[in-house]
Amino acid sequence: MDRGTFRLFGLTLAVLIVVVAAVATLAGGTTSDPDAPQGDQVVGIVTSIDSGGLADVRSFTLRARDGRELVFRVGVLENGTEFPPGHLAEHQTLVTPIRVWYRTADGERIAFRLEDVEE
């Protein structure tokens, strides 16, 4: 292999690595942060909210980035002071994404952490 071909191969490999890393990041892949919550997570847009007011959000529907419509019951939020359930209405109105950490119990998705997603 001559020097020019070797450089082209190296450049192609570097570009491929960067593209794969970017796609993994944009797809909302799992994180290796040891302080990150343990559970499943999904990013999407809030499409509906079942509540009796801002302080009484029972559940919400999220359209995930892959197009799935997922329903979440609001459990005890570990960051409820940082992201109160009533804040979901603002995200629904502004059509801004959120990240939901959840566990599944008895076939039901139970949200235990909600976060704003910076885009």
N, C-alpha and C positions, 0 to 999 in steps of 0.2 A: 504494500500500500504506500503510495507516494505521500509526501507531506501535505499537499493540497487536499487530497481525499481524506486524509486523517483529520485535518482541521474541519472540513465540512461535516464529517461524521461526529466530531466532538460538539460542534455548534448545534447540529440537529438534535443530538442527545440532550444538550442543555435546554433547548427550547421545549422539547417534549416533557422534561421534568417540571419546568415552570408551568406549562399548560395543565398537566395533571394535578399539580399542587393547587392551582387556581380553581380548577373545577371542583376539587374536593372541598375547598374552603367555601365556595359559593353554594355547594349542595348541602351545606350545613352538616358536614360530617361530624363524627364524634370527636370530642376533645380529649387531650391527654392531661389537662389541668387537674392535679390531685384535689383541688378545692372545689371542683365543679360538682354540682348535684349528681347523685346516682339515680339513674332512671332513664326512661326513653325521653326523647325530645323531638320537637317538630317546629318548623317555622312556617308562618302563614298569615293570612288576613282574616280578621274577625268578620263573619257574615251575619251572625245573629246572636242575641243575648236573651236569656230567660232570667228575668229578675223582678223583684218587687220594689226596686229602687236602687240607687247607687250603692247603698250599704247592704243590699240583699241580693247579690248575684248568685244564682243557683247553678247555671250552666251556660255554655256558649258553644257556637259552632265556628270552626276554623277551616278555611280553604287552604290546604297545604300547597307548597310550591309545585308539587307534582299533580295538583288538581283534585286530590281526595278531599271530601267533606268529612271532617272529624268532629264529633260531639264530645265535649269535656264537661264533667261535673267539677265544680270548684270545691276543692277540699281545703284543708288548713294550709294556707300559703306560708311558706317559710320566709318569704320576703314581702308579706302583706303590707308593711308600712312603706316600703319602697315602691311597690306596685299594687295599690289597692284594687280590688276587683272592679270597682266603679270606673277605673281608668280604661277598662276595655271599651266603654262607649266612645271615648275619644279616638281610640284606634279604629273602631268601626266607622266612625264619621269621616276621619281623615284618610282611611284606607292605607294605614301604615302597618307594617308587619310586627308581629310579636313572636317570641320564642316561648314555647310551653314545655315544661318538664312534667311528666306524668307517670303514673303507675296504673296498671290495669288490675281491677278487682271485680270479680263476679261479672266479667264481660263489659265492664264500664271503665272508661278512661277517667282518671281522677287527677286533675291538675294540682301540683303542689308548689310550683314556682312559675312565675310569669315575668318576662323581661322585654323591654324595648329592643328592637333590632335596628342597629345603625346601618343605613344603606347609603 
